[in-house]
């Protein structure tokens, strides 16, 4: 009987994702999807556009008051958004 080399499926998938260069885009997508859970429904409802470019999260907010509030807590928000990842996905947040 011949023994075959087996690997857990999660390791195979992770290896494939890395090999295809999809790790960063998937992490960015997960971070954007976490916006509502990190900021809450009200702020997520005020969000008009959200995207990442060159490790910067750009967030367009409808309300001037919410914009100002988010700018005041930007550093804490940056930490909370990066928290679930092994390495930081974003280095800055620009709110406009």
DRENRO-892380 format. One record per residue (C-alpha): residue number from 0; residue in one letter; x, y, z. Coordinates in steps of 0.05 Angstrom, whole numbers. Last residue first. Example, Ala and Ser with C-alpha at 12.3 -4.5 7.8 and 13.67 -1.06 7.14 Angstrom:
<bamars>
+-----+------+--------+--------+--------+
! seq ! type !      X !      Y !      Z !
+-----+------+--------+--------+--------+
!   1 !    S !    273 !    -21 !    143 !
!   0 !    A !    246 !    -90 !    156 !
+-----+------+--------+--------+--------+
</bamars>
This chain:
<bamars>
+-----+------+--------+--------+--------+
! seq ! type !      X !      Y !      Z !
+-----+------+--------+--------+--------+
!  95 !    X !   -282 !   1263 !     52 !
!  94 !    X !   -250 !   1217 !    103 !
!  93 !    X !   -180 !   1193 !     88 !
!  92 !    X !   -157 !   1133 !    130 !
!  91 !    X !    -85 !   1112 !    136 !
!  90 !    X !    -38 !   1052 !    138 !
!  89 !    X !    -86 !    998 !    113 !
!  88 !    X !    -82 !    922 !    111 !
!  87 !    X !    -40 !    916 !    175 !
!  86 !    X !     -9 !    847 !    183 !
!  85 !    X !    -40 !    786 !    217 !
!  84 !    X !   -109 !    814 !    205 !
!  83 !    X !   -169 !    819 !    252 !
!  82 !    X !   -143 !    884 !    284 !
!  81 !    X !   -133 !    926 !    221 !
!  80 !    X !   -203 !    957 !    225 !
!  79 !    X !   -198 !    968 !    300 !
!  78 !    X !   -129 !   1001 !    296 !
!  77 !    X !   -150 !   1048 !    240 !
!  76 !    X !   -213 !   1067 !    278 !
!  75 !    X !   -173 !   1084 !    339 !
!  74 !    X !   -128 !   1129 !    297 !
!  73 !    X !   -187 !   1162 !    261 !
!  72 !    X !   -227 !   1180 !    323 !
!  71 !    X !   -228 !   1256 !    313 !
!  70 !    X !   -233 !   1249 !    237 !
!  69 !    X !   -293 !   1204 !    247 !
!  68 !    X !   -329 !   1257 !    288 !
!  67 !    X !   -315 !   1311 !    236 !
!  66 !    X !   -342 !   1268 !    180 !
!  65 !    X !   -403 !   1249 !    222 !
!  64 !    X !   -418 !   1323 !    232 !
!  63 !    X !   -408 !   1339 !    158 !
!  62 !    X !   -459 !   1285 !    140 !
!  61 !    X !   -453 !   1248 !     73 !
!  60 !    X !   -389 !   1210 !     86 !
!  59 !    X !   -340 !   1189 !     31 !
!  58 !    X !   -289 !   1139 !     59 !
!  57 !    X !   -220 !   1128 !     29 !
!  56 !    X !   -179 !   1073 !     62 !
!  55 !    X !   -105 !   1081 !     45 !
!  54 !    X !    -60 !   1021 !     31 !
!  53 !    X !    -46 !   1045 !    -40 !
!  52 !    X !   -121 !   1049 !    -57 !
!  51 !    X !   -177 !   1024 !    -13 !
!  50 !    X !   -251 !   1039 !    -24 !
!  49 !    X !   -312 !   1067 !     10 !
!  48 !    X !   -366 !   1110 !    -20 !
!  47 !    X !   -431 !   1139 !      8 !
!  46 !    X !   -424 !   1125 !     82 !
!  45 !    X !   -479 !   1158 !    124 !
!  44 !    X !   -514 !   1090 !    132 !
!  43 !    X !   -449 !   1059 !    155 !
!  42 !    X !   -445 !   1115 !    207 !
!  41 !    X !   -514 !   1097 !    233 !
!  40 !    X !   -506 !   1022 !    228 !
!  39 !    X !   -443 !   1018 !    271 !
!  38 !    X !   -371 !   1037 !    259 !
!  37 !    X !   -335 !    969 !    267 !
!  36 !    X !   -392 !    924 !    245 !
!  35 !    X !   -410 !    970 !    188 !
!  34 !    X !   -338 !    976 !    162 !
!  33 !    X !   -325 !    900 !    165 !
!  32 !    X !   -341 !    891 !     91 !
!  31 !    X !   -287 !    941 !     74 !
!  30 !    X !   -236 !    902 !    115 !
!  29 !    X !   -256 !    836 !     83 !
!  28 !    X !   -248 !    866 !     14 !
!  27 !    X !   -179 !    892 !     31 !
!  26 !    X !   -159 !    824 !     59 !
!  25 !    X !   -184 !    790 !     -5 !
!  24 !    X !   -145 !    840 !    -49 !
!  23 !    X !    -82 !    829 !     -7 !
!  22 !    X !    -84 !    752 !     -7 !
!  21 !    X !   -101 !    745 !    -81 !
!  20 !    X !    -31 !    740 !   -109 !
!  19 !    X !    -45 !    673 !   -144 !
!  18 !    X !      7 !    636 !   -103 !
!  17 !    X !    -18 !    667 !    -38 !
!  16 !    X !    -90 !    646 !    -52 !
!  15 !    X !    -66 !    576 !    -73 !
!  14 !    X !    -26 !    568 !     -9 !
!  13 !    X !    -84 !    590 !     33 !
!  12 !    X !   -130 !    541 !     -2 !
!  11 !    X !    -81 !    484 !      8 !
!  10 !    X !    -71 !    502 !     81 !
!   9 !    X !   -146 !    504 !     92 !
!   8 !    X !   -154 !    436 !     58 !
!   7 !    X !   -107 !    401 !    107 !
!   6 !    X !    -48 !    367 !     72 !
!   5 !    X !    -41 !    296 !     50 !
!   4 !    X !     22 !    261 !     25 !
!   3 !    X !      1 !    194 !     -1 !
!   2 !    X !     21 !    128 !     29 !
!   1 !    X !     26 !     69 !    -19 !
!   0 !    X !      0 !      0 !      0 !
+-----+------+--------+--------+--------+
</bamars>
